[in-house]
């Protein structure tokens, strides 16, 4: 019996936006995945010391964003565990949870792929999952450099082109702080949640800074 294929999309999702959703759905269809599981990071090691929205809010926004697509789900496996949110540890836990009959396809952007040699145990990452790099057409990656740094990566890597949507979580944060609209950049339910919880406002940022 062939292994079932599940996509894993890790990230801070602060907040989740339309670009994340488009990428997940494109990869799901292109790679013939049964579903894509979003995994909000609990404590991202590369963002230590930064003002990150508490995990309960980031999780709530992801749940709201995925509610209309039964093929996209969310896991709290990273939020529920202590310590830095290293991807290899999260994937190892998912392997234990899903069993040997599952192939994991880990979704990442071109910036993450370029930085992969600096990740925690990148060689082990290849043993745990196939890598799916989402990007626009015609973007070139220096695969010779990557293969020299992480031998065997070319055999475990798939490129999937996605529609050109240039939204980013940091841009949405900046627009909220500046009083600019974010409609159509994130699902309507997420937009409503951001304003209801007063996320990313200068006042909230100042209050968080005082608590640190």
N, C-alpha and C positions, 0 to 999 in steps of 0.2 A: 504494500500500500504506500503510495507516495506521501511524503511528509506534507502536513498542512503548512501554509505560509502565512505568517503574521508580521505586519509592519509595526515598528516601534518608533515613535516620534518623541524624542526627549527635548526638553527646553525649559526655560524659565517661564515663558508665556505670560509676560508682564507688560501688556495684556496679549492674549491670543488675538489674531487678526485674520482677515480674509486670505492673505497670502499663505498662512499655515494650512488653512482648510483646502485651498486649491491644490497645494503641493501634496497633501495627504491623499486626496481623492485621485489625483493624477497617478501617483505611485501605486495606489491600490489597484487601479485598473491595468496599468502598464505591467506590473509585476505579478498580476494574478493573485493578489493577497485576499485571504478570507476576511480580514479586517485590519484596521490600523489603530493601534493603541497609543494614545497620547499619555506621556509620563511627565507631569510637572516636576521639576527638580525641587528637592527639599532645601538643600544648602549648596548651591553651585560653587565649586572650589575656585573658579576663575572670577567670581564676583564677590569674594569675601570683602567685607568692609563697605560695600556699596549699599545704598538705600533701596532695598528690594521689597516689593509688596509682600505682606505675610502670605504664607502658602494657602491658608484657607480661602483667601480672596482669589488668588490665582487659580486654585482648583475650581472654585464656584464659577469663574468666568469660562473655563474650559468646558465644564459640564453644560453650561448654557449654550455655548457655541456648537456643541456636538449633538444637541437634543433632537435635531431633525434628521440626522443621518444614522441609521442603525449599523452601518459599516464602520463608523468611527466611535471608539469608546475611550474611556480614561482609566488609568490605574494610579492608585495612591502609593504604590510600592516604594517610591523614592521619598515621598513626603513622610511616610510612616517610619522610616528608619533613621537612626542617628548618624552623625558624622558627615563628612563631605560627600556630595552626590557624584561619585565617580561612575561613569557610564559602564565600565566593565563589571562593577559590583552589581549594578542594577540589572544588566543583561544576564548575569549569572543567576540572580534570584528568579528572573523570569523563566530561565531554562529549567530551574528546579520546579517551578510552579506549573509550567506547560508540558514538561516531559520531553523525552528524546525524539518523539515523532513530530516536532515542530521546528521549522526553519524560520529564524528571525531575520528580518530585513530592517536594518537600522537606518533611518532617514536623516540626512544631514545636508547642510548647504555648502556651497563652494568654499566659503571662508573657513568652515569647520574642517573640510577636507584638507585644505592647504595647511592648516595648523595641526593636523592629526599627529605628526611625529612628537609634538609637545604634550599630548594627552597622557593620562595615567595608563600604563601598560597597553600601548597601541597594538602590539603584536598579539596579545591575548584577545583583543577586540575582534580580530579576524577569525579567531577560533570560535567565537560566540555568535557571530552574525555576518550576514552579507551586508555590505554597505551600499546605500542608495544615495547618490549625490544628485540633488535636484538643482537645475540651473536652466537658464535661457539658452536657446540654440547658439552655436558658434563660439561658446566660451571654451577656452583651452586650459587644461590643467597640466602642469609639469609632472607627468606620471613617472618619468625616469628618476626624478629626484625623490618622489614619494616611494617608489619601489626600492630605491637604494636605502632609504631610511626605514621602510617597513616591508621587508621582502615578502612577496606573495600577494600584495594588495591588489594587483591588477586582476587576479583570478577571483577575487571576492568583491569586486566593485562593479556597480551598475550605474550608468548615467541616465537620468530621466529629465527631459526638457519639459518645462512648465510654462504656461502663459506668462507674459511679462507683467507681473504685478510687483511694484517696488515698495509696498508698505513695510514698515518695520515697527516693532514694539516701542523703541525709543522715540521714533517720530510721533507716534500716537501720544505718548506721554508728554512730549513737548507741546503738541497741539492743544491738549487739554489744559496744560499750565498757562498757555497763551490765550485761552478762550477761543480757539479755532475749532471748527466743526470736525468731527470724526465719523460722521454718518457715511455708510457704505464701506468704510475701511475695516470695520469689525462688525460682527452680527448685531442686529438691533437689540437683542436681549443683553449682550455684553455691554453695549453702549449705555443702556439704561442702568445696568449694575454699576458701572464706573461712576456715573453721576449720582446715583442713589447712595453709594458708599463714600462719595467725595474722594475717590482715588486720584492720585497724581496732581491734586491741587496744591498751590504754594503753601496754603495754610496747613494741609496735612503733612507736607514735607517738613515744614518747620517743627511741627509737633513731634514727628518721628525723630528728627535731629536732636531735639531736647531730651528724648528718652535714651539716646545712645550714649 
